[in-house]
Amino acid sequence: MSSNPQIPPMVQEQLAKLQQTQQNFQSILMQKQQLESQKLRQKKH
C-alpha cells in the first residue's frame, strides 16, 4: 500500500491498525473453521 501524502499520519496509523485487526480476525476465523471441521470428523468416527 503506497502512503498517500494527503492522508495525515494519524489517519495512516489508524488504517494500519485496522488492517492488522482484519488480518487477526481472518486468522481467528480460519482457526475456528479448522476446529469445527475437526469436531465434525470426531463425531463421524
C-alpha positions in Angstrom: 0.0 0.0 0.0 1.5 3.3 -1.1 1.3 6.1 1.5 -0.8 8.9 0.3 0.7 12.3 1.2 -2.9 13.8 1.5 -3.6 11.4 4.4 -2.5 12.7 7.8 -0.1 10.5 9.8 -2.7 9.9 12.5 -5.2 8.5 9.9 -2.5 6.4 8.3 -1.7 4.9 11.7 -5.4 4.1 12.3 -5.6 2.5 8.8 -2.5 0.4 9.6 -4.1 -0.8 12.9 -7.3 -1.5 11.1 -5.5 -3.7 8.6 -3.7 -5.5 11.4 -7.1 -6.1 13.1 -8.6 -7.5 9.9 -5.7 -9.9 9.5 -6.0 -11.1 13.1 -9.8 -11.5 12.6 -9.2 -13.6 9.4 -6.7 -15.9 11.1 -9.1 -16.4 14.0 -11.9 -17.3 11.6 -9.6 -19.8 9.9 -8.7 -21.4 13.2 -12.4 -21.6 14.1 -13.3 -23.3 10.9 -10.4 -25.8 11.4 -11.7 -26.6 14.9 -15.3 -27.1 13.7 -14.2 -29.4 10.9 -12.2 -31.4 13.4 -15.2 -31.7 15.7 -17.3 -32.9 12.7 -14.7 -35.5 11.9 -14.6 -36.7 15.5 -18.4 -37.1 15.5 -18.3 -39.3 12.4 -15.8 -41.8 14.0 
